[in-house]
């Protein structure tokens, strides 16, 4: 009797979708900003509040904007990857310290190492809103013309760094 | 030492699960009495070992043993003791241990209260539970060991997620798990019946009280979760259609359908295959829920860090458990007899419609929950499905179901007399119409949706009351507990519908900027901000607002909403202050400080009849418990007897 096999068949389809679903990251949402100019901002620097940093300063260079915070647990996971990568000096990493306290952020970098060329302080999260930050950490790859080429949501792993970010950076730097 | 003992007990529990799962099953096939007799002691030992293991983990939490990785991740010395205990199930590993503890608890309960059942049946039921336990314990032992050591030990724990530091954590997960793991018993009865090839009314009678009991716990668990979200998240909502809420709601819908179809199978011997399939479906949806929550395939407020290898393991477990039971179903079901015939207008038809509607509802929730995943898997993009979808699909399915609640219990089995039913419903019909016209006016504004809600609620409530009155007239003293249980649960639905309708139609929300001395009025009440001060907590600092609640110039109460900054995390937590009442809640939550002058953003809600939502759920659960204690479930059933199909209610 075929009709009694229907539940099993429906279940098999469901399992198929769940299995594919496991290989996807639901947090990896394509950003509408990809292909658009990076929103301009000017913010004080973490280690020298007298100085400011603005996105326009990076014109002509390929760079990474990494959104992080000392309160963020996943950032702790990603941090050693960034510290290691920064040693290669391939591309400047600018930190955006998101909704954080300056003292906490400095202490965090002192303890865990500082991979950033410099860090801008987005204390009230306004710049984060412009960039559509909805989970920390997030990383943006920005090209020489100041166009956002990629957004990575969640912690950077050695794999995502080598397979996604670095090839793009190499291509853009050419 | 304690963690090692706990780990060791967990391994022993795995071994007893193997014994419980395999030997009685073979024994039942080959008629080996000793192997059959092994089922009960194995199930009880299994439970005791897991309870011991659980106690060891709890002890590690209470003793702040940060050399246990799981404790270090989810606790902290500053955490109050009650939360250190509840933190046992605050994370992935511990909540799985709670899951399997519940499973073994249900198994042990079956083993001690099933003296009136045939030994072979008990052996098969306990064996199926044992098999499920094997899978879950393998999952825990191989991928999610809660006792894994962290050496050298952490000096201090990372602390429990502040969102979970709430009395809600103490009660909500155990109740919820008790409920959806409880469907494993209905599942085990169904699978045991399929294996034996004897799907009869006796089987339905045996599994009814277990199904209803699990359903009651699930109802309470979901209601508590909803109440927790209401007061903790600070948005004043009571249901968000979040994937994890849906994960608990789908088994509830399937379980509700199962309770009703079991009634047909018990009383009339009909729909046996359908009932078996529902029993499998209810537990499968529980497992699916566990998968969705624990694998992180969907984004949700509940989805904490997850590990893909765990996802694969639990998917395989899901495939084996559900796949094998559905295969068994496809193999055995064709040989099952159809059962008693019935007319178009009969209680059978009513319950069938009830089942169809509930299954459609569960299916639409399943579709909405998995839709983002399906679309992503097909490479069609990313999207999310929100409340508009669920409300659009869900409400039209629920309306006919609610209409039927009043009608169904009046219908006789086999063949019902339409004219007699119409006569007995006449007064309810008039009352319901009047309620639809008048009640929304009394609340201040008539809208079609609120009219519909009031109409449905009064329709159900009045017909329930009239049916009880009819019964009392002919001598209600001998009405069985299940009669009272059914009507109480149905009455609970009416109460629930009133709450949902009135809070949806008449709530008021104000988002305002307030400074000391400012007054905001909502729903005829005035709230004056007396000031905001800071106060220390055990592991946080709080900004505490002081609001004076008054009506018509009379001061009623002072409310103290808080904004907490936990030391372990920078995410501020909102603690709303609620003045709860029979007819309304006044709900205040602090937003953010806005400027240096001490102004804050403040959210104030007027929520009419919102507590009726949870009161309705409690009534439903109470009705369920009443039905469970019905005497007839405890009567001894003769081993060979299959209950004749002519039994009537």
Interface residues (C-beta under 8 A of the other chain):
Chain A: X1 X4 X5 X7 X8 X11 X12 X14 X15 X17 X18 X19 X20 X21 X22 X23 X24 X26 X27 X28 X29 X30 X69 X70 X71 X73 X74 X99 X100 X101 X104
Chain B: X158 X273 X277 X280 X281 X284 X291 X295 X296 X297 X298 X299 X305 X308 X311 X312 X315 X318 X319 X322 X323 X326 X327 X329 X330 X333 X334 X370 X372 X373 X374 X376 X377 X381 X382 X569 X570 X571
